[in-house]
Amino acid sequence: MTNNPLLETKSIRKSFGGVVAVRDVSFRVSHGEILGLIGPNGAGKTTLFHVIAGKEQPTNGTIHFKSQDVTGLRPDQRCHLGIARTFQIPQPFSQMTVFENVMVALHFGAGQHTGSLEDEASRILARVGLDRWASEESSSLPLGARKKLELARALATKPTLLLLDEVMGGLRPNEITEVMATIREVRESGVTIIMIEHVMRAVMGLADRIIVLHHGELIAEGSPAEITRNEAVIEAYLGGSAHVSS
């Protein structure tokens, strides 16, 4: 692990009234890493994403990104620094076309654009396999295409850190394979990725390292092979009856 991580959370806690959704979670993410974030439903994974992206403020704890304390920054400020995210339920501008959705995203974020925004939008749509849908209203897209549009809009902000919240949930096997290939290419371009995902073949096939949440607590951290053998993880997922499978 690098001594100068891209992202570091320290004792992050998020409470909603008397309910503690995230309980004192600390971890680091290295530059260029793909980190898998897994856990049973209700484990606190998306809440942790909300806190990292600025949608929610932590009850306690701090977040450092590029060695800067970003704990109190708004989502748009974090986006300008290079943090982008997708949502588990796609949230495009429904009355805009696919192309227009990406054009809007290009006006935000951290990077400089070379050439015209129109050309850049076309390149991004081709990158995620949505170029044939460019002129369609986003509300008319099937689920797989809406998920890809979420990814395209996040990439349009030119992130340094990309948070993927179940971007493969509900996709067909061939679509999962396509999105996995895109994620590998995004990482190879220099983007660091944290991914929440229930599609285990994707997590095990993509992640360099995995952290596991259960009831808001970080219960395990390690390589994919180590996580599949971890007794606490097996208990959390399956009640101790079997191993986590890829």
C-alpha positions as CSV (number, residue, x, y, z in Angstrom):
1,M,0.0,0.0,0.0
2,T,1.3,3.4,-0.9
3,N,2.3,5.8,1.8
4,N,0.5,8.5,-0.2
5,P,-3.0,7.1,-1.0
6,L,-5.3,8.7,-3.5
7,L,-8.2,8.4,-1.0
8,E,-8.2,7.8,2.7
9,T,-11.2,7.5,5.0
10,K,-10.6,7.7,8.8
11,S,-13.2,6.5,11.3
12,I,-16.2,7.3,9.1
13,R,-19.5,7.0,10.9
14,K,-22.9,7.9,9.5
15,S,-26.0,7.9,11.7
16,F,-29.6,8.5,10.8
17,G,-31.3,9.2,14.1
18,G,-30.6,6.2,16.2
19,V,-29.6,4.0,13.2
20,V,-25.9,3.7,12.5
21,A,-25.5,3.0,8.8
22,V,-21.7,3.2,8.7
23,R,-19.7,2.5,11.8
24,D,-16.1,3.8,12.1
25,V,-14.9,2.7,8.7
26,S,-11.2,3.4,7.8
27,F,-9.5,2.3,4.6
28,R,-7.1,3.6,1.9
29,V,-7.2,3.4,-1.9
30,S,-4.0,3.5,-3.9
31,H,-3.5,5.3,-7.2
32,G,-4.6,3.1,-10.1
33,E,-6.2,0.4,-7.9
34,I,-9.6,-1.3,-8.4
35,L,-11.1,-1.7,-5.0
36,G,-14.2,-3.9,-4.6
37,L,-16.7,-3.0,-1.9
38,I,-19.0,-5.9,-1.1
39,G,-21.4,-6.9,1.6
40,P,-25.0,-8.2,2.1
41,N,-27.9,-5.9,1.3
42,G,-28.2,-3.2,4.0
43,A,-24.5,-3.4,4.9
44,G,-24.0,0.4,4.4
45,K,-22.2,0.3,1.1
46,T,-24.2,2.9,-0.8
47,T,-24.3,5.1,2.3
48,L,-20.5,5.0,2.4
49,F,-20.5,6.1,-1.3
50,H,-22.8,9.0,-0.5
51,V,-20.3,10.1,2.2
52,I,-17.3,9.8,-0.1
53,A,-19.0,11.7,-2.9
54,G,-20.4,14.4,-0.6
55,K,-24.1,13.5,-1.0
56,E,-24.2,12.9,2.8
57,Q,-21.9,14.4,5.4
58,P,-20.4,11.9,7.9
59,T,-21.5,12.1,11.5
60,N,-17.9,11.6,12.5
61,G,-14.6,11.0,10.7
62,T,-12.7,12.5,7.8
63,I,-12.1,11.9,4.1
64,H,-8.8,12.9,2.4
65,F,-8.5,12.9,-1.4
66,K,-5.2,13.7,-3.0
67,S,-3.9,14.5,0.5
68,Q,-6.6,17.2,0.9
69,D,-9.3,17.1,3.6
70,V,-12.5,17.1,1.5
71,T,-14.9,16.1,4.4
72,G,-16.9,19.3,4.3
73,L,-17.0,19.8,0.5
74,R,-20.2,19.6,-1.6
75,P,-20.6,17.0,-4.3
76,D,-19.9,19.5,-7.1
77,Q,-16.7,20.6,-5.4
78,R,-15.5,17.0,-5.1
79,C,-16.4,16.4,-8.7
80,H,-14.2,19.3,-9.8
81,L,-11.4,17.7,-7.8
82,G,-11.8,14.5,-9.6
83,I,-14.4,12.3,-7.8
84,A,-17.2,10.9,-10.0
85,R,-19.9,8.3,-9.2
86,T,-22.7,6.3,-10.7
87,F,-26.0,5.5,-9.0
88,Q,-27.5,2.1,-8.4
89,I,-30.7,3.4,-10.0
90,P,-29.8,5.3,-13.2
91,Q,-30.7,9.0,-12.9
92,P,-30.3,10.6,-16.4
93,F,-32.1,13.7,-17.6
94,S,-35.1,11.8,-18.9
95,Q,-36.2,14.3,-21.5
96,M,-32.8,14.7,-23.0
97,T,-31.1,12.5,-25.5
98,V,-28.3,10.2,-24.6
99,F,-25.9,12.6,-26.4
100,E,-27.3,15.6,-24.6
101,N,-26.9,13.9,-21.2
102,V,-23.2,13.4,-21.8
103,M,-22.8,16.9,-23.1
104,V,-24.2,18.2,-19.8
105,A,-21.7,16.1,-17.8
106,L,-18.8,17.4,-19.9
107,H,-19.3,20.9,-18.5
108,F,-18.5,19.6,-15.0
109,G,-15.6,17.8,-13.5
110,A,-11.8,18.1,-13.2
111,G,-10.3,17.7,-16.6
112,Q,-9.5,19.9,-19.6
113,H,-11.1,18.9,-22.9
114,T,-9.2,18.7,-26.2
115,G,-11.2,19.5,-29.3
116,S,-14.9,20.1,-29.4
117,L,-17.3,18.9,-26.7
118,E,-19.4,17.3,-29.4
119,D,-16.4,15.2,-30.5
120,E,-15.6,14.3,-26.9
121,A,-19.2,13.2,-26.2
122,S,-19.1,11.0,-29.3
123,R,-15.9,9.4,-28.2
124,I,-17.3,8.6,-24.7
125,L,-20.4,7.1,-26.1
126,A,-18.4,4.9,-28.4
127,R,-16.2,3.9,-25.5
128,V,-19.1,2.5,-23.5
129,G,-20.9,1.1,-26.6
130,L,-23.8,3.6,-26.7
131,D,-23.0,5.4,-30.0
132,R,-26.0,3.9,-31.7
133,W,-28.3,5.2,-29.0
134,A,-26.9,8.8,-29.1
135,S,-30.1,10.4,-30.5
136,E,-32.5,8.5,-28.4
137,E,-34.3,10.0,-25.4
138,S,-32.7,8.5,-22.3
139,S,-36.1,7.6,-20.9
140,S,-36.6,5.1,-23.8
141,L,-33.4,3.1,-23.0
142,P,-33.5,-0.5,-21.8
143,L,-31.8,-1.1,-18.4
144,G,-28.4,-2.2,-19.9
145,A,-28.1,1.0,-21.9
146,R,-29.2,3.2,-18.9
147,K,-26.5,1.6,-16.8
148,K,-23.9,2.4,-19.6
149,L,-25.2,6.0,-19.8
150,E,-24.5,6.3,-16.0
151,L,-21.0,5.2,-16.7
152,A,-20.6,7.6,-19.7
153,R,-21.8,10.6,-17.7
154,A,-19.4,9.8,-14.9
155,L,-16.5,9.4,-17.4
156,A,-17.4,12.7,-19.0
157,T,-16.3,14.6,-15.8
158,K,-12.8,13.2,-16.4
159,P,-12.5,11.6,-12.9
160,T,-9.4,10.6,-11.1
161,L,-11.5,8.4,-8.7
162,L,-14.6,6.7,-10.1
163,L,-17.2,5.2,-7.7
164,L,-19.3,2.5,-9.4
165,D,-22.5,1.6,-7.6
166,E,-23.8,-1.7,-9.0
167,V,-23.2,-0.7,-12.6
168,M,-23.7,-4.3,-13.6
169,G,-26.8,-5.1,-11.6
170,G,-29.6,-6.5,-13.8
171,L,-27.4,-6.8,-16.9
172,R,-27.3,-9.9,-19.2
173,P,-24.2,-12.0,-19.1
174,N,-22.9,-10.6,-22.4
175,E,-23.5,-7.1,-21.2
176,I,-21.6,-7.8,-18.0
177,T,-18.7,-9.0,-20.1
178,E,-18.8,-5.8,-22.1
179,V,-18.9,-3.5,-19.0
180,M,-16.0,-5.5,-17.4
181,A,-13.9,-4.8,-20.5
182,T,-14.8,-1.1,-20.3
183,I,-13.8,-0.9,-16.6
184,R,-10.5,-2.6,-17.3
185,E,-9.8,0.0,-20.1
186,V,-10.8,2.9,-17.8
187,R,-8.4,1.7,-15.1
188,E,-5.6,1.3,-17.8
189,S,-6.2,4.9,-18.7
190,G,-5.2,5.9,-15.2
191,V,-8.5,6.1,-13.3
192,T,-8.8,4.6,-9.8
193,I,-12.0,2.7,-9.2
194,I,-14.1,1.7,-6.2
195,M,-16.9,-0.6,-7.2
196,I,-19.9,-1.8,-5.2
197,E,-21.1,-5.0,-7.0
198,H,-23.2,-8.1,-6.3
199,V,-22.1,-9.8,-9.5
200,M,-19.3,-11.8,-8.0
201,R,-17.6,-12.9,-11.2
202,A,-17.1,-9.2,-12.0
203,V,-15.8,-8.4,-8.5
204,M,-13.4,-11.3,-8.4
205,G,-12.3,-10.7,-12.0
206,L,-11.7,-7.0,-11.7
207,A,-10.7,-6.1,-8.1
208,D,-7.1,-5.9,-6.9
209,R,-8.4,-5.8,-3.4
210,I,-11.7,-6.2,-1.6
211,I,-13.2,-4.7,1.5
212,V,-16.3,-6.1,3.1
213,L,-19.0,-4.3,5.1
214,H,-21.6,-6.0,7.4
215,H,-24.0,-4.0,9.5
216,G,-22.0,-0.9,8.7
217,E,-18.7,-2.3,9.9
218,L,-15.6,-3.2,7.9
219,I,-15.2,-6.9,8.7
220,A,-12.6,-8.0,6.2
221,E,-10.0,-6.7,3.7
222,G,-7.8,-8.6,1.3
223,S,-7.2,-10.0,-2.1
224,P,-10.2,-11.7,-3.9
225,A,-8.7,-15.1,-3.0
226,E,-8.3,-14.2,0.6
227,I,-11.9,-12.8,0.8
228,T,-13.4,-16.1,-0.6
229,R,-11.8,-18.0,2.3
230,N,-12.5,-15.5,5.1
231,E,-14.8,-17.0,7.7
232,A,-16.3,-13.7,8.8
233,V,-17.3,-13.0,5.2
234,I,-18.7,-16.5,4.7
235,E,-20.8,-16.1,7.8
236,A,-22.0,-12.6,6.8
237,Y,-23.2,-13.8,3.4
238,L,-24.2,-17.4,3.9
239,G,-24.5,-18.1,7.6
240,G,-21.3,-20.2,7.5
241,S,-22.7,-22.9,5.2
242,A,-20.5,-22.4,2.2
243,H,-17.7,-20.3,0.6
244,V,-18.2,-17.1,-1.3
245,S,-18.1,-18.1,-5.0
246,S,-16.9,-16.1,-7.9
